[in-house]
């Protein structure tokens, strides 16, 4: 078994296709197929379901992927320990939920200070991003917090309020029974808070409609399709024009924090250290501004 075999396996598992993996790795397709078969022969078990649409990991394959991700992460960390320079460079893979209002400021500051870092951004839901950081697929992620996870450490980014967003200026909680809820897919932190609130109130919504784009949700609310729960900062551009209206909810459900997470046991590269410093400085400035306004 060679390191290259594990890289090929990881790529096929991620792409779900031999042809896409070959393209990503710049290998001949037949070589990718041969290396996967050889790996399965060595370990005496198939790792994929093979079908017309490509290849999907089976139970043994999913188990294998966890080990492969860890091994490849350790190899990358080994290189970083000895090759990491004083000037941050290389790649930083970061995930984020869609509604982090401070994200553009943090990224702009980081790009300006450390132009040699290749920072890639991947959008997702909180639960999905937690899993990807835990599985070494991302170096870190901005999510809705706080969380308790044995493998992860968290850094405060900001605190905000969630508001119920409607088309009408007036809204009564009982209207939830007859009004569709427009929400992100399962795994969204805001949706979890909304569902918990309604459950505690003993209310069962008539209909739940799932979307994966914030703009679509807000535009749908503005034409009267339903109501939603999002950070106040995410809807200010529409509420100021009167297209939608925001309503406060109880603080135990309405207050939330955005945090940045990373694995505790992963080597802290200069790129990651500098990224955390940017987040910390951004948080400090916001705290000063909030204190003055208060």
C-alpha positions in Angstrom: 0.0 0.0 0.0 1.4 3.4 -1.0 0.5 6.9 0.0 -0.6 7.5 -3.5 -3.2 4.7 -3.2 -4.7 6.5 -0.2 -4.9 9.8 -2.1 -6.6 8.1 -5.0 -9.1 6.4 -2.6 -9.9 9.7 -0.9 -10.4 11.4 -4.3 -12.8 8.7 -5.6 -14.7 8.7 -2.3 -15.1 12.5 -2.5 -15.9 12.7 -6.2 -18.1 9.6 -6.4 -16.5 8.8 -9.8 -13.3 7.3 -11.1 -13.3 9.7 -14.1 -13.7 12.8 -11.9 -11.0 11.6 -9.5 -8.7 11.0 -12.5 -9.4 14.5 -13.7 -8.7 16.0 -10.2 -5.5 14.1 -9.7 -4.4 14.4 -13.3 -4.1 10.6 -13.6 -5.1 8.2 -16.4 -8.6 6.8 -15.6 -7.4 3.2 -16.0 -4.7 3.8 -13.5 -7.2 5.1 -10.9 -9.4 2.0 -11.4 -6.4 -0.3 -11.1 -5.1 1.3 -7.9 -8.6 1.1 -6.3 -8.9 -2.6 -7.2 -5.4 -3.3 -5.9 -6.2 -1.6 -2.6 -9.4 -3.6 -2.2 -7.4 -6.8 -3.0 -4.7 -6.0 -0.4 -7.2 -5.3 2.3 -9.5 -8.2 1.1 -12.7 -6.2 1.0 -14.6 -4.0 -1.5 -15.0 -0.3 -0.5 -17.5 0.9 -3.1 -20.9 0.2 -4.5 -20.4 0.4 -8.3 -23.4 1.7 -10.3 -24.2 3.6 -13.5 -23.8 7.0 -11.9 -20.4 6.2 -10.4 -19.2 4.8 -7.1 -20.5 5.2 -3.6 -18.8 4.1 -0.4 -20.2 1.1 1.4 -19.9 0.6 5.2 -16.3 -0.7 4.9 -15.5 2.2 2.6 -16.8 4.7 5.1 -14.7 3.1 7.8 -11.7 3.2 5.5 -12.2 6.8 4.7 -11.9 7.9 8.3 -8.5 6.2 8.6 -7.4 7.6 5.2 -8.4 11.2 6.1 -6.4 10.9 9.4 -3.3 9.4 7.7 -3.2 12.0 5.0 -3.8 14.8 7.5 -0.9 13.5 9.6 1.3 13.5 6.5 0.3 17.0 5.7 0.9 18.1 9.3 4.3 16.4 9.2 5.3 18.5 6.1 3.9 21.7 7.8 5.9 21.1 11.0 9.2 21.1 9.1 8.4 23.3 6.2 6.2 26.0 7.8 7.9 29.3 7.4 7.5 32.5 9.4 5.5 34.0 6.6 2.0 32.3 6.3 1.6 30.5 3.0 0.0 27.4 1.6 -3.7 26.4 1.7 -6.3 27.0 4.3 -9.7 25.3 3.8 -12.5 27.0 5.7 -16.2 26.3 5.8 -19.0 28.8 6.7 -22.7 29.0 7.2 -24.3 31.5 4.8 -25.3 34.2 7.3 -22.0 35.2 8.9 -22.3 39.0 8.5 -18.7 39.7 9.5 -17.2 37.2 7.1 -16.4 39.6 4.3 -14.5 41.9 6.8 -12.5 39.0 8.2 -11.6 37.7 4.8 -10.7 41.1 3.4 -8.3 41.7 6.3 -6.7 38.3 6.0 -6.2 38.6 2.2 -4.6 42.0 2.7 -2.2 40.8 5.4 -1.4 37.4 4.0 -1.7 37.3 0.2 0.4 34.1 -0.1 -2.2 32.0 1.6 -4.6 30.2 -0.7 -7.8 30.5 1.3 -10.7 28.4 0.0 -14.3 28.8 1.3 -17.0 26.2 1.4 -20.6 27.0 2.4 -22.7 24.5 4.4 -25.0 24.0 7.4 -23.7 23.9 11.0 -24.0 20.1 11.5 -22.4 19.4 8.2 -19.5 21.7 8.8 -18.9 20.3 12.3 -18.6 16.8 10.8 -16.2 18.0 8.0 -13.9 19.7 10.5 -13.9 16.6 12.7 -13.2 14.4 9.7 -10.2 16.6 8.6 -12.0 17.7 5.4 -11.8 21.3 6.5 -9.2 23.2 8.6 -11.9 25.1 10.3 -15.4 26.6 10.0 -17.7 29.4 11.0 -20.8 28.0 12.5 -23.7 28.8 14.9 -22.7 28.1 18.4 -21.8 27.5 21.1 -21.2 23.7 20.8 -19.7 20.9 22.9 -17.6 18.5 21.0 -14.7 16.5 22.4 -12.5 16.9 19.3 -13.1 20.6 18.6 -12.1 23.9 20.1 -14.1 27.1 19.4 -13.3 30.8 19.2 -15.9 33.5 19.6 -16.6 35.6 16.4 -19.8 37.6 17.1 -23.1 37.6 18.9 -26.4 38.5 17.2 -30.1 38.3 17.5 -32.5 36.2 15.5 -35.7 37.8 14.4 -38.9 36.4 12.9 -39.3 37.8 9.4 -42.8 38.3 7.9 -44.3 40.2 5.0 -47.0 41.8 7.2 -46.2 44.5 9.8 -48.2 42.7 12.4 -47.8 39.1 13.3 -49.2 36.9 16.1 -47.5 33.7 17.2 -50.7 31.7 16.6 -50.4 32.6 12.9 -47.6 30.0 12.8 -50.3 27.3 12.7 -51.5 28.5 9.3 -48.4 30.1 7.8 -45.6 28.0 6.1 -42.2 28.2 7.7 -39.4 28.9 5.2 -36.2 27.4 6.5 -32.8 25.9 5.6 -32.4 22.2 5.4 -32.0 20.1 8.6 -28.7 20.8 10.3 -29.2 24.6 10.3 -28.7 26.2 13.8 -31.4 28.9 13.2 -33.9 26.3 12.2 -33.1 24.3 15.3 -33.8 27.3 17.5 -37.1 28.0 15.7 -38.3 24.5 16.0 -37.4 24.4 19.7 -39.2 27.6 20.3 -42.4 26.4 18.6 -42.2 23.1 20.4 -41.9 24.8 23.8 -44.9 26.9 22.8 -46.9 23.8 21.8 -47.3 25.0 18.3 -47.2 22.8 15.2 -46.6 24.6 11.9 -48.9 23.8 9.0 -46.1 23.4 6.5 -42.3 23.6 6.4 -40.6 24.5 3.1 -36.9 23.9 2.8 -34.4 26.0 0.9 -30.6 26.2 0.7 -30.2 29.9 -0.3 -30.8 32.7 2.1 -31.8 35.2 -0.7 -34.5 32.8 -1.9 -35.9 32.5 1.6 -36.1 36.3 2.1 -37.5 37.0 -1.3 -40.2 34.3 -0.7 -41.1 36.0 2.6 -41.3 39.4 0.9 -44.0 38.1 -1.5 -46.0 36.5 1.3 -45.1 32.8 0.8 -44.3 32.3 4.5 -42.2 33.4 7.5 -38.6 32.6 8.6 -36.1 33.1 11.4 -32.7 34.6 10.5 -30.1 36.9 12.0 -31.2 40.5 12.1 -28.1 41.7 10.2 -29.0 39.3 7.3 -32.4 41.0 6.7 -31.7 44.7 7.4 -31.4 45.6 3.7 -35.0 44.4 3.1 -36.5 45.6 6.4 -35.3 49.2 5.9 -37.2 49.3 2.6 -40.4 47.9 4.1 -40.4 44.8 2.0 -40.4 42.6 5.1 -40.9 43.2 8.8 -38.8 41.9 11.7 -40.3 40.7 15.0 -38.3 40.0 18.2 -38.5 36.5 19.8 -37.8 35.4 23.4 -34.1 35.9 24.3 -33.5 32.3 25.2 -34.2 31.5 21.5 -33.2 34.7 19.8 -29.7 35.2 21.1 -27.0 33.3 19.3 -23.3 33.4 18.6 -21.1 32.7 15.6 -18.0 30.8 16.4 -15.0 29.5 14.5 -14.1 25.8 15.2 -11.0 23.7 14.5 -9.7 20.3 15.7 -7.8 20.5 19.0 -5.2 17.9 17.9 -4.2 19.4 14.6 -0.9 21.2 14.3 -1.4 25.0 14.4 0.2 26.3 11.2 1.2 29.9 10.8 -1.6 30.3 8.3 -4.2 29.1 10.9 -2.6 31.1 13.7 -2.7 34.3 11.7 -6.3 33.6 10.7 -7.3 33.2 14.4 -5.5 36.5 15.2 -7.5 38.3 12.5 -10.7 36.8 14.1 -9.6 37.9 17.6 -8.8 41.4 16.5 -12.1 41.7 14.7 -13.9 40.5 17.8 -11.9 43.0 20.0 -12.8 46.0 17.7 -16.5 45.0 17.7 -16.5 44.8 21.5 -15.1 48.3 21.8 -17.7 49.6 19.4 -20.5 47.8 21.3 -19.3 49.2 24.6 -19.2 52.8 23.2 -22.7 52.4 21.8 -23.9 51.1 25.1 
